[in-house]
């Protein structure tokens, strides 16, 4: 390989392969078996072909062989050699799942069973198989009159730009007889000079066939202007297989050793001829997972330009660090203003690099709805909007499970059976809508269904039986709905594979709160339910409200704040047990003193002298402080590395004057105040 280490490209291959799986899955879910879309089938075929080609190039033979079977069947479908039906689509989806497992294993440096049956089928009711070529297959067996040809194929660098695929040509040659392919890598450049759109490989082919020269040349007609092709007959007939073996021990040839013997392996793939090669590939992944992110080059260019601006500003400030004259002071002031502007832009563009469209999560939902609704015997339509809404990569990775559970919950508990819906005057087909959008500095996710809605009476009865509330408590609709987020809470009358074990909604809520977000539920019995999730766009920098209590500064995430107000004596009161409350419109909310929680001094003596920041987490409540200092963006610093975890603090930040301010975890702050009381 001329010193080129292909393992450095493995992660890119896996990322692109998993994207290809998404194309396959989405295409199968959108495929109308009664009137299949040719473009959709072609897109799926290209996705499978790309995965197979990449796997063969990087030596992941198991992936290449499995995908070859998938590709072959898709090719049969698009050429109308295979009839499409629901069973075939379901089996293809199962094959996509199997391929995902094989890719995941390869990424982790593991190998699954050597020969994995491919779960695709032909006519419904028959066991799924993929066409495999054998001695009686379509490959032409050379006879005693066969001629052996050496073919030197050197493509132009721009070969791929014309949409040409050498492997298609190799398959055509394979149909003419026995074919050995050797890849030459002498033109591979160094990594910093590598252009993925260029073709750097050359091939030496050895073909033994009964076909005349003209028929062989026809294979190259489509690429004749894009490559140098030399066709030379071998004077003395020889066995192609032994020729490949002798090449291993003989004089060094212009090309590498044979990478594939096409009669033995279905399709064309790249195999390591060294038995030890597979272990090398496996070992290369036996390490900690490396996370990566693909970035648009325009965003990188913006960062480079901003860094250049910072260098200019730094040079300007260096000249004026000992400014004495008025003119020098003006230059210094302009430099500081420019530095502030550049820093703000650099921060914004850096954050955008971590942003990815939430479509990477949403594209999994159609398959989920299809499978679960079929399992439950329900007819459900999924509507997705806002798929291109961008969110931080970390948030994206951790929101998948909560969102999945909400969808499953709507399918199981929300959407009714078609017969029940028709009796209620609803369309027989249920509807689940998932949407994402930006709101201020947050991303909002909504999951809405037109199902039965939450049964308040059943929730109350279950909560009373579980001891969560007493029979005499009066709760608002919102408080009743929030009871479903209690640990182990479930109103399901029967357990199912989908839900009903009471280990879901509390986990959903906890996972969202760990991301600094909130979840609310709105529901009307007989009409449907809506779950609203609010999350920060990024976990690295947050918009915060700075508040002071005595000599200490705290940051309250702006996402959790409803309003700030002076405490009115007329609206202040106590309830049994001494808990301080405040009347907010028609409800009474709990009041929390930071000075009591953290045992610090405050300027105010009584609550009516304080300022209350009203927040919304598990419940609406008020935080009493001496002063509201203003809003600003703060960089979140973790405390867990060096300090014992404090449940009510999510992190810290360093302010402009060097002061360290604690960032409050509003959700756990409320819980702590309840426990103290």
PLY file of the C-alpha trace (Angstrom):
ply
format ascii 1.0
element vertex 677
property float x
property float y
property float z
element edge 676
property int vertex1
property int vertex2
end_header
0.00 0.00 0.00
2.97 2.36 -0.46
2.99 3.22 3.23
-0.65 4.38 3.27
-2.48 3.33 6.43
-6.12 2.87 5.40
-7.22 2.48 9.03
-7.24 6.27 9.31
-10.25 6.26 6.96
-12.18 3.55 8.81
-14.27 5.93 10.91
-15.36 7.86 7.82
-16.35 4.55 6.20
-18.47 3.55 9.19
-20.17 6.94 9.40
-21.04 6.85 5.71
-22.16 3.22 5.96
-24.58 3.96 8.78
-25.91 6.87 6.74
-26.38 4.40 3.89
-28.35 2.13 6.21
-30.60 5.09 6.93
-31.19 5.52 3.19
-32.01 1.81 2.85
-34.38 1.78 5.81
-36.12 5.01 4.82
-36.49 3.79 1.23
-38.02 0.48 2.29
-40.46 2.21 4.63
-41.57 4.59 1.87
-41.75 1.91 -0.83
-45.22 1.42 -2.28
-45.34 -2.27 -3.20
-48.27 -1.70 -5.56
-46.46 1.03 -7.53
-42.75 1.00 -6.64
-40.81 4.19 -7.32
-37.85 3.42 -9.60
-35.82 6.35 -8.23
-36.35 5.13 -4.68
-35.15 1.64 -5.60
-32.13 3.08 -7.41
-31.22 5.15 -4.34
-31.38 2.04 -2.16
-29.27 0.08 -4.63
-26.63 2.83 -4.71
-26.55 2.93 -0.90
-25.98 -0.84 -0.69
-23.39 -0.68 -3.47
-21.46 2.09 -1.68
-21.39 0.14 1.58
-20.19 -2.99 -0.20
-17.50 -1.15 -2.13
-16.17 0.62 0.95
-16.19 -2.59 2.99
-14.26 -4.42 0.29
-11.74 -1.60 -0.02
-11.00 -1.57 3.71
-10.97 -5.36 4.10
-14.25 -5.83 5.97
-15.05 -8.95 4.01
-18.01 -10.04 6.11
-19.71 -6.69 5.55
-18.92 -6.81 1.82
-20.28 -10.35 1.35
-23.48 -9.69 3.27
-24.13 -6.40 1.48
-23.45 -8.07 -1.86
-26.46 -10.32 -1.28
-28.58 -7.32 -0.39
-27.35 -5.46 -3.46
-28.08 -8.44 -5.72
-31.68 -8.65 -4.59
-32.18 -4.89 -4.98
-30.74 -5.24 -8.48
-33.29 -7.99 -9.19
-36.06 -5.72 -7.90
-35.10 -2.78 -10.07
-34.75 -5.01 -13.15
-38.21 -6.52 -12.38
-36.71 -9.99 -12.00
-38.16 -10.19 -8.50
-41.71 -9.32 -7.43
-42.08 -6.85 -4.55
-44.49 -7.67 -1.73
-44.92 -6.83 1.95
-43.11 -9.97 3.09
-40.11 -9.12 0.95
-39.99 -5.56 2.33
-40.17 -6.89 5.90
-37.36 -9.36 5.22
-35.25 -6.64 3.63
-35.77 -4.51 6.74
-34.59 -7.46 8.82
-31.51 -7.67 6.60
-30.81 -3.99 7.18
-30.97 -4.68 10.93
-28.56 -7.60 10.51
-26.18 -5.49 8.45
-26.29 -2.79 11.12
-25.21 -5.40 13.69
-22.38 -6.63 11.44
-21.15 -3.06 10.91
-21.31 -2.35 14.64
-19.31 -5.50 15.34
-16.70 -4.56 12.73
-16.45 -1.09 14.22
-15.83 -2.60 17.65
-13.22 -5.00 16.29
-15.46 -8.04 16.63
-16.46 -10.69 14.11
-19.89 -12.33 14.02
-20.58 -15.83 12.71
-18.57 -16.45 9.57
-21.53 -17.25 7.32
-24.57 -15.25 8.31
-27.78 -16.14 6.47
-29.22 -13.10 4.74
-32.82 -12.53 5.72
-34.18 -11.68 2.30
-36.67 -13.71 0.37
-38.36 -14.13 -2.94
-42.00 -15.26 -3.12
-43.95 -14.89 0.15
-44.00 -17.95 2.34
-40.61 -19.26 1.18
-37.45 -19.16 3.28
-35.35 -16.11 2.52
-32.18 -16.74 0.55
-29.84 -14.71 -1.56
-28.78 -15.95 -4.96
-25.37 -17.60 -4.60
-23.24 -18.57 -7.55
-21.84 -22.07 -7.75
-20.31 -24.32 -10.32
-23.56 -24.43 -12.22
-24.13 -20.70 -11.96
-23.96 -17.98 -14.52
-20.17 -17.66 -14.53
-18.79 -19.00 -17.78
-16.39 -21.89 -17.17
-13.38 -21.77 -19.49
-13.02 -24.68 -21.90
-9.97 -26.27 -23.46
-10.07 -23.64 -26.23
-10.04 -20.72 -23.83
-7.65 -17.82 -24.27
-6.00 -15.99 -21.37
-5.69 -12.20 -21.57
-3.71 -9.72 -19.49
-5.55 -6.40 -19.20
-3.82 -3.30 -17.84
-6.45 -0.80 -16.74
-5.15 2.66 -15.69
-8.09 5.07 -15.20
-7.84 8.86 -15.25
-7.93 10.65 -11.91
-11.35 12.15 -12.72
-12.93 8.74 -13.42
-15.46 8.93 -10.57
-16.65 12.43 -11.51
-18.28 10.96 -14.60
-20.27 8.52 -12.47
-18.21 5.54 -13.67
-17.83 2.45 -11.50
-14.98 0.04 -12.37
-16.58 -2.74 -10.35
-19.48 -2.91 -12.80
-16.96 -3.55 -15.56
-15.31 -6.27 -13.48
-18.67 -8.00 -13.05
-19.20 -7.97 -16.82
-15.77 -9.52 -17.36
-16.52 -12.15 -14.71
-19.53 -13.26 -16.73
-17.17 -14.03 -19.64
-14.93 -16.43 -17.70
-12.43 -16.68 -14.85
-11.12 -13.33 -13.64
-8.31 -12.38 -11.27
-8.05 -8.75 -10.16
-4.90 -7.13 -8.82
-5.02 -3.54 -7.56
-2.02 -1.25 -7.95
-1.61 1.46 -5.33
1.58 3.14 -6.54
-0.23 6.40 -7.34
-1.72 6.83 -3.86
-0.57 10.23 -2.51
0.19 11.22 1.06
-2.81 11.88 3.29
-2.53 15.68 3.15
-2.65 15.49 -0.66
-5.46 12.93 -0.85
-8.60 13.99 -2.75
-11.47 11.54 -2.13
-13.05 12.48 -5.48
-10.02 11.28 -7.45
-9.21 7.73 -8.53
-5.67 6.75 -7.54
-5.88 2.99 -8.17
-4.89 1.05 -11.27
-5.76 -2.56 -12.00
-4.13 -5.54 -13.67
-6.72 -8.10 -14.77
-6.18 -11.67 -15.92
-9.14 -13.09 -17.83
-9.48 -16.65 -19.16
-12.44 -16.86 -21.53
-13.88 -18.36 -24.73
-15.14 -14.90 -25.74
-13.50 -13.21 -28.74
-11.41 -10.04 -28.32
-14.20 -7.84 -29.72
-16.58 -8.96 -26.99
-14.00 -8.14 -24.31
-13.37 -4.71 -25.82
-17.12 -3.98 -25.74
-16.94 -4.09 -21.94
-14.57 -1.10 -22.00
-16.46 1.03 -24.54
-18.23 3.12 -21.91
-14.93 4.06 -20.25
-12.57 4.17 -23.24
-12.08 7.95 -23.06
-11.50 7.91 -19.31
-8.70 5.36 -19.04
-5.67 3.73 -20.64
-6.53 0.11 -21.47
-4.09 -2.46 -22.85
-5.33 -5.90 -23.89
-2.56 -8.52 -24.36
-3.10 -12.25 -25.10
-0.99 -14.66 -23.06
0.94 -16.89 -25.45
0.76 -20.01 -23.33
-2.43 -21.07 -21.61
-2.15 -21.18 -17.81
-4.27 -21.79 -14.84
-5.44 -18.48 -13.45
-5.57 -19.69 -9.89
-1.99 -21.00 -9.90
-0.82 -17.84 -11.63
-2.19 -15.86 -8.73
-0.35 -18.11 -6.29
2.96 -17.86 -8.16
2.71 -14.11 -8.10
3.03 -14.25 -4.32
6.48 -15.87 -4.46
7.75 -14.74 -7.83
9.26 -11.50 -9.01
7.55 -8.32 -7.90
4.90 -7.31 -10.41
3.78 -3.76 -11.19
0.59 -4.39 -9.25
-0.19 -5.82 -5.84
-1.07 -9.45 -5.15
-4.53 -10.63 -6.24
-7.16 -9.08 -4.04
-10.09 -11.16 -5.24
-10.74 -14.32 -7.23
-14.13 -13.50 -8.62
-15.33 -17.01 -9.31
-15.01 -17.96 -5.66
-16.50 -14.84 -4.10
-19.98 -13.65 -5.07
-19.60 -10.28 -6.75
-16.39 -8.31 -6.61
-14.73 -7.64 -3.30
-11.31 -6.91 -1.91
-9.98 -9.71 0.28
-6.74 -9.94 2.19
-4.76 -12.86 0.74
-2.74 -13.08 3.96
-4.60 -15.20 6.54
-3.19 -12.99 9.26
-4.72 -9.95 7.64
-8.11 -10.39 9.26
-6.60 -10.35 12.73
-4.81 -7.12 11.96
-8.08 -5.53 10.94
-9.79 -6.80 14.06
-7.07 -5.52 16.36
-7.14 -2.07 14.85
-10.52 -1.47 16.49
-9.81 -2.99 19.88
-9.57 0.40 21.54
-11.78 3.05 23.04
-14.41 4.46 20.70
-13.38 7.66 18.99
-16.19 10.13 18.56
-16.12 12.35 15.54
-18.26 14.83 13.69
-18.46 15.72 10.01
-18.26 19.45 9.39
-19.21 21.54 6.37
-16.04 23.10 4.96
-17.68 26.55 4.96
-17.91 26.44 8.74
-14.24 25.54 9.01
-13.35 28.43 6.68
-15.32 30.82 8.88
-13.33 29.68 11.91
-10.03 30.11 10.08
-11.01 33.65 9.06
-12.02 34.53 12.62
-8.75 33.20 14.02
-6.99 35.46 11.52
-9.00 38.43 12.79
-8.04 37.54 16.37
-4.35 37.50 15.41
-4.70 40.98 13.90
-6.49 42.25 17.01
-3.89 40.68 19.30
-1.15 42.45 17.34
-3.02 45.75 17.69
-3.41 45.33 21.45
0.24 44.33 21.89
1.33 47.65 20.39
-0.89 49.55 22.80
-0.28 47.62 26.03
1.59 50.62 27.45
-0.69 53.26 25.95
-0.14 56.76 27.32
-1.44 59.16 24.71
-5.09 59.80 23.91
-4.63 58.41 20.40
-3.13 55.19 21.75
-5.99 54.85 24.24
-8.52 55.19 21.40
-6.70 52.48 19.45
-6.73 50.28 22.56
-10.46 50.85 23.04
-11.20 49.98 19.41
-9.03 46.87 19.74
-10.94 45.71 22.81
-14.27 46.28 21.06
-13.02 44.36 18.05
-11.76 41.57 20.29
-15.19 41.30 21.93
-16.88 41.11 18.53
-14.43 38.52 17.19
-14.67 36.42 20.35
-18.46 36.43 20.17
-18.43 35.39 16.51
-15.79 32.74 17.17
-17.93 31.33 19.96
-21.03 31.25 17.76
-19.26 29.56 14.85
-17.52 27.07 17.14
-20.87 26.11 18.63
-22.31 25.69 15.14
-19.61 23.12 14.34
-21.11 20.88 17.03
-24.62 21.36 15.68
-26.26 18.58 13.68
-29.78 18.30 12.24
-32.12 16.34 14.47
-33.04 14.35 11.37
-30.42 11.80 12.48
-32.81 10.95 15.34
-36.07 11.47 13.47
-35.12 9.07 10.65
-35.32 6.16 13.11
-38.92 6.91 14.06
-40.80 5.69 10.92
-39.39 2.19 11.39
-40.27 2.28 15.10
-43.87 3.35 14.41
-44.24 0.77 11.64
-42.97 -2.16 13.72
-44.75 -1.30 16.98
-48.08 -0.46 15.30
-47.97 -3.78 13.39
-47.25 -5.58 16.65
-50.20 -3.86 18.34
-52.52 -4.27 15.36
-53.06 -0.51 15.02
-53.15 1.73 11.97
-50.98 4.77 12.71
-49.63 7.62 10.59
-46.43 9.42 11.60
-45.95 13.08 10.66
-42.51 14.65 11.12
-41.66 18.34 10.80
-38.58 20.39 11.62
-36.17 17.56 10.83
-33.45 20.05 9.80
-33.54 21.84 13.17
-29.98 21.78 14.51
-28.95 20.79 18.02
-25.68 20.06 19.83
-24.21 16.62 19.07
-24.18 15.63 22.77
-27.84 16.56 23.19
-28.63 14.70 19.98
-27.02 11.48 21.20
-28.84 11.54 24.53
-32.34 12.52 23.39
-32.90 9.41 21.25
-34.01 7.09 24.07
-36.47 9.53 25.72
-38.02 10.37 22.36
-38.29 6.70 21.44
-40.07 5.91 24.70
-42.58 8.74 24.22
-43.43 7.40 20.75
-43.86 3.84 22.07
-46.00 5.18 24.92
-48.26 7.04 22.48
-48.61 3.94 20.32
-49.45 1.65 23.24
-51.44 3.85 25.63
-52.54 6.74 23.43
-53.71 5.59 20.00
-56.83 3.41 20.13
-57.70 0.44 17.95
-59.40 1.42 14.67
-62.77 0.00 15.76
-62.69 2.04 18.98
-61.75 5.21 17.11
-64.59 4.78 14.63
-67.13 4.40 17.45
-65.77 7.63 18.97
-66.21 9.45 15.65
-62.48 9.62 14.91
-60.64 8.63 11.72
-59.78 4.93 11.84
-56.11 5.78 11.32
-54.40 7.28 14.35
-51.91 10.11 14.04
-48.66 10.87 15.85
-46.89 14.13 15.07
-43.28 14.84 16.01
-41.90 18.32 15.49
-38.77 20.26 16.38
-38.15 24.00 16.34
-36.01 26.68 17.93
-37.47 28.98 20.53
-35.10 31.60 21.88
-31.96 29.81 23.04
-33.68 26.45 23.26
-34.80 23.62 21.04
-38.37 22.44 21.53
-39.52 18.92 20.69
-43.21 18.07 20.63
-44.78 14.62 20.47
-48.53 14.84 19.84
-51.07 12.07 19.34
-54.81 12.13 18.66
-55.46 9.17 20.94
-57.46 8.66 24.11
-55.60 11.23 26.20
-54.73 10.83 29.88
-57.44 9.45 32.15
-57.30 11.77 35.18
-59.51 9.59 37.35
-57.38 6.52 36.73
-54.18 8.51 37.40
-55.56 9.82 40.71
-56.75 6.38 41.83
-53.35 4.87 41.03
-51.50 7.72 42.76
-53.61 7.36 45.91
-53.17 3.58 45.92
-49.41 4.04 45.51
-49.22 6.57 48.33
-48.01 9.39 46.07
-50.88 11.63 47.18
-53.70 11.54 49.70
-57.38 11.35 48.85
-58.00 14.85 50.24
-55.42 16.68 48.14
-56.76 18.97 45.45
-54.59 19.04 42.35
-54.73 21.05 39.16
-54.91 19.27 35.80
-51.21 19.95 35.23
-50.30 18.46 38.62
-52.39 15.36 37.92
-50.75 14.90 34.54
-47.28 15.26 36.08
-47.97 12.28 38.35
-47.20 9.98 35.41
-43.53 10.95 35.79
-43.36 9.36 39.25
-40.99 6.41 39.71
-42.72 3.12 38.90
-45.99 4.83 38.01
-48.16 3.13 35.38
-51.89 3.05 34.69
-51.64 0.12 32.28
-54.09 -2.64 33.15
-52.01 -5.30 31.39
-48.30 -5.69 30.82
-47.11 -5.79 27.23
-43.84 -6.03 25.35
-44.21 -2.34 24.51
-44.88 -0.72 27.89
-46.80 -0.96 31.13
-44.07 -1.86 33.63
-43.73 1.61 35.12
-40.04 1.98 34.38
-40.31 4.48 31.57
-41.71 7.97 32.09
-39.65 8.70 35.20
-36.51 7.69 33.29
-37.57 9.90 30.37
-37.95 12.84 32.73
-34.64 12.20 34.50
-32.74 11.90 31.21
-34.18 15.17 29.95
-33.42 16.94 33.21
-29.83 15.69 33.09
-29.54 17.57 29.80
-30.72 20.73 31.52
-34.15 20.46 29.93
-37.77 20.23 31.01
-40.76 18.15 29.93
-44.42 19.09 30.19
-47.56 17.22 29.24
-50.87 18.60 28.01
-53.80 16.25 27.56
-57.52 16.24 26.96
-59.39 13.02 27.57
-60.73 11.57 24.34
-58.82 14.08 22.21
-55.14 13.29 22.68
-51.91 14.27 24.42
-48.92 16.48 23.75
-45.50 16.12 25.38
-43.33 19.25 25.16
-39.58 18.94 25.71
-37.38 22.03 26.05
-33.63 21.57 25.79
-30.63 23.89 25.64
-29.07 24.18 22.20
-25.69 23.30 23.69
-24.36 22.04 27.01
-21.05 23.91 26.77
-22.38 27.48 26.97
-25.71 28.51 28.47
-27.72 31.70 28.81
-27.93 32.42 32.53
-29.40 34.89 35.00
-26.80 36.05 37.55
-28.17 36.54 41.07
-26.51 37.50 44.35
-27.12 36.19 47.85
-24.86 37.96 50.34
-21.33 37.75 48.93
-22.04 34.75 46.68
-22.98 34.81 42.99
-25.16 32.10 41.45
-26.27 31.40 37.89
-29.83 30.27 37.16
-30.28 28.85 33.61
-32.50 31.20 31.65
-34.32 28.19 30.24
-35.86 27.58 33.68
-36.88 31.16 34.49
-40.45 32.44 34.11
-40.05 35.91 35.65
-38.43 37.87 38.47
-40.45 39.96 40.91
-40.39 41.69 44.28
-42.07 39.67 47.01
-45.42 41.22 47.95
-46.34 40.86 51.62
-50.02 40.46 50.70
-49.32 37.37 48.58
-46.91 35.77 51.04
-48.05 33.09 53.50
-47.31 29.88 55.40
-48.99 26.49 55.31
-49.04 23.67 57.83
-45.51 22.62 58.71
-44.10 26.11 58.22
-43.58 25.89 54.45
-43.51 29.38 52.96
-45.75 29.89 49.95
-46.51 32.66 47.51
-49.71 33.21 45.57
-49.01 33.29 41.85
-52.23 33.92 39.95
-54.54 31.08 41.06
-51.85 28.77 42.48
-49.64 28.76 45.55
-45.97 28.07 44.92
-43.18 27.03 47.26
-40.51 29.59 48.22
-36.89 28.45 48.48
-34.19 30.36 50.39
-30.69 29.80 48.97
-29.25 31.17 52.21
-30.86 28.31 54.16
-29.89 25.61 51.67
-26.23 26.65 51.54
-25.95 28.14 55.03
-24.79 31.54 53.78
-25.56 35.09 54.82
-28.10 37.22 52.96
-28.88 40.95 53.00
-32.62 40.47 53.45
-34.06 39.53 56.82
-37.61 38.64 55.82
-39.02 37.30 52.59
-40.87 40.51 51.76
-37.50 42.28 51.44
-36.16 39.82 48.85
-36.43 39.41 45.12
-38.00 36.18 43.89
-36.92 34.46 40.69
-39.83 32.27 39.61
-38.64 29.10 37.92
-40.25 26.11 36.27
-38.77 22.64 36.74
-40.66 19.73 38.32
-42.99 22.38 39.72
-43.21 26.15 39.55
-41.43 27.65 42.58
-39.64 30.81 43.66
-35.96 31.28 44.57
-35.34 34.16 47.01
-32.22 36.27 46.37
-30.80 39.67 47.35
-30.21 41.01 43.87
-30.67 40.15 40.20
-27.44 41.16 38.44
-28.36 40.57 34.81
-28.19 38.02 32.03
-25.12 36.72 30.23
-23.73 33.70 28.45
-21.57 31.56 30.70
-19.16 28.73 29.95
-20.07 25.61 31.93
-17.19 24.02 33.85
-17.62 20.59 35.42
-16.93 20.22 39.14
-17.10 16.43 39.30
-13.42 15.86 38.49
-12.10 17.64 41.57
-15.03 17.97 43.96
-17.68 15.83 45.54
-20.94 15.93 43.62
-23.37 18.55 44.97
-26.90 17.56 43.86
-28.20 21.13 43.60
-25.25 22.41 41.52
-24.77 21.39 37.88
-21.43 23.14 37.37
-19.59 26.41 37.74
-18.38 29.30 35.62
-15.71 31.97 35.88
-16.99 35.54 35.52
-15.14 38.43 33.91
-13.63 39.62 37.21
-12.36 36.12 38.06
-15.20 35.31 40.45
-16.38 31.70 40.46
-20.17 31.40 40.27
-22.09 28.19 40.88
-24.65 27.14 38.26
-27.82 25.94 39.97
-29.50 22.66 39.04
-33.06 23.94 39.34
-34.71 20.51 39.23
-32.68 19.07 42.11
-32.87 22.39 43.94
-36.62 21.98 44.20
-36.29 18.37 45.36
-33.74 19.36 48.00
-36.04 22.09 49.32
-38.87 19.58 49.69
-36.60 17.14 51.57
-35.36 19.88 53.92
-38.92 20.97 54.65
0 1
1 2
2 3
3 4
4 5
5 6
6 7
7 8
8 9
9 10
10 11
11 12
12 13
13 14
14 15
15 16
16 17
17 18
18 19
19 20
20 21
21 22
22 23
23 24
24 25
25 26
26 27
27 28
28 29
29 30
30 31
31 32
32 33
33 34
34 35
35 36
36 37
37 38
38 39
39 40
40 41
41 42
42 43
43 44
44 45
45 46
46 47
47 48
48 49
49 50
50 51
51 52
52 53
53 54
54 55
55 56
56 57
57 58
58 59
59 60
60 61
61 62
62 63
63 64
64 65
65 66
66 67
67 68
68 69
69 70
70 71
71 72
72 73
73 74
74 75
75 76
76 77
77 78
78 79
79 80
80 81
81 82
82 83
83 84
84 85
85 86
86 87
87 88
88 89
89 90
90 91
91 92
92 93
93 94
94 95
95 96
96 97
97 98
98 99
99 100
100 101
101 102
102 103
103 104
104 105
105 106
106 107
107 108
108 109
109 110
110 111
111 112
112 113
113 114
114 115
115 116
116 117
117 118
118 119
119 120
120 121
121 122
122 123
123 124
124 125
125 126
126 127
127 128
128 129
129 130
130 131
131 132
132 133
133 134
134 135
135 136
136 137
137 138
138 139
139 140
140 141
141 142
142 143
143 144
144 145
145 146
146 147
147 148
148 149
149 150
150 151
151 152
152 153
153 154
154 155
155 156
156 157
157 158
158 159
159 160
160 161
161 162
162 163
163 164
164 165
165 166
166 167
167 168
168 169
169 170
170 171
171 172
172 173
173 174
174 175
175 176
176 177
177 178
178 179
179 180
180 181
181 182
182 183
183 184
184 185
185 186
186 187
187 188
188 189
189 190
190 191
191 192
192 193
193 194
194 195
195 196
196 197
197 198
198 199
199 200
200 201
201 202
202 203
203 204
204 205
205 206
206 207
207 208
208 209
209 210
210 211
211 212
212 213
213 214
214 215
215 216
216 217
217 218
218 219
219 220
220 221
221 222
222 223
223 224
224 225
225 226
226 227
227 228
228 229
229 230
230 231
231 232
232 233
233 234
234 235
235 236
236 237
237 238
238 239
239 240
240 241
241 242
242 243
243 244
244 245
245 246
246 247
247 248
248 249
249 250
250 251
251 252
252 253
253 254
254 255
255 256
256 257
257 258
258 259
259 260
260 261
261 262
262 263
263 264
264 265
265 266
266 267
267 268
268 269
269 270
270 271
271 272
272 273
273 274
274 275
275 276
276 277
277 278
278 279
279 280
280 281
281 282
282 283
283 284
284 285
285 286
286 287
287 288
288 289
289 290
290 291
291 292
292 293
293 294
294 295
295 296
296 297
297 298
298 299
299 300
300 301
301 302
302 303
303 304
304 305
305 306
306 307
307 308
308 309
309 310
310 311
311 312
312 313
313 314
314 315
315 316
316 317
317 318
318 319
319 320
320 321
321 322
322 323
323 324
324 325
325 326
326 327
327 328
328 329
329 330
330 331
331 332
332 333
333 334
334 335
335 336
336 337
337 338
338 339
339 340
340 341
341 342
342 343
343 344
344 345
345 346
346 347
347 348
348 349
349 350
350 351
351 352
352 353
353 354
354 355
355 356
356 357
357 358
358 359
359 360
360 361
361 362
362 363
363 364
364 365
365 366
366 367
367 368
368 369
369 370
370 371
371 372
372 373
373 374
374 375
375 376
376 377
377 378
378 379
379 380
380 381
381 382
382 383
383 384
384 385
385 386
386 387
387 388
388 389
389 390
390 391
391 392
392 393
393 394
394 395
395 396
396 397
397 398
398 399
399 400
400 401
401 402
402 403
403 404
404 405
405 406
406 407
407 408
408 409
409 410
410 411
411 412
412 413
413 414
414 415
415 416
416 417
417 418
418 419
419 420
420 421
421 422
422 423
423 424
424 425
425 426
426 427
427 428
428 429
429 430
430 431
431 432
432 433
433 434
434 435
435 436
436 437
437 438
438 439
439 440
440 441
441 442
442 443
443 444
444 445
445 446
446 447
447 448
448 449
449 450
450 451
451 452
452 453
453 454
454 455
455 456
456 457
457 458
458 459
459 460
460 461
461 462
462 463
463 464
464 465
465 466
466 467
467 468
468 469
469 470
470 471
471 472
472 473
473 474
474 475
475 476
476 477
477 478
478 479
479 480
480 481
481 482
482 483
483 484
484 485
485 486
486 487
487 488
488 489
489 490
490 491
491 492
492 493
493 494
494 495
495 496
496 497
497 498
498 499
499 500
500 501
501 502
502 503
503 504
504 505
505 506
506 507
507 508
508 509
509 510
510 511
511 512
512 513
513 514
514 515
515 516
516 517
517 518
518 519
519 520
520 521
521 522
522 523
523 524
524 525
525 526
526 527
527 528
528 529
529 530
530 531
531 532
532 533
533 534
534 535
535 536
536 537
537 538
538 539
539 540
540 541
541 542
542 543
543 544
544 545
545 546
546 547
547 548
548 549
549 550
550 551
551 552
552 553
553 554
554 555
555 556
556 557
557 558
558 559
559 560
560 561
561 562
562 563
563 564
564 565
565 566
566 567
567 568
568 569
569 570
570 571
571 572
572 573
573 574
574 575
575 576
576 577
577 578
578 579
579 580
580 581
581 582
582 583
583 584
584 585
585 586
586 587
587 588
588 589
589 590
590 591
591 592
592 593
593 594
594 595
595 596
596 597
597 598
598 599
599 600
600 601
601 602
602 603
603 604
604 605
605 606
606 607
607 608
608 609
609 610
610 611
611 612
612 613
613 614
614 615
615 616
616 617
617 618
618 619
619 620
620 621
621 622
622 623
623 624
624 625
625 626
626 627
627 628
628 629
629 630
630 631
631 632
632 633
633 634
634 635
635 636
636 637
637 638
638 639
639 640
640 641
641 642
642 643
643 644
644 645
645 646
646 647
647 648
648 649
649 650
650 651
651 652
652 653
653 654
654 655
655 656
656 657
657 658
658 659
659 660
660 661
661 662
662 663
663 664
664 665
665 666
666 667
667 668
668 669
669 670
670 671
671 672
672 673
673 674
674 675
675 676
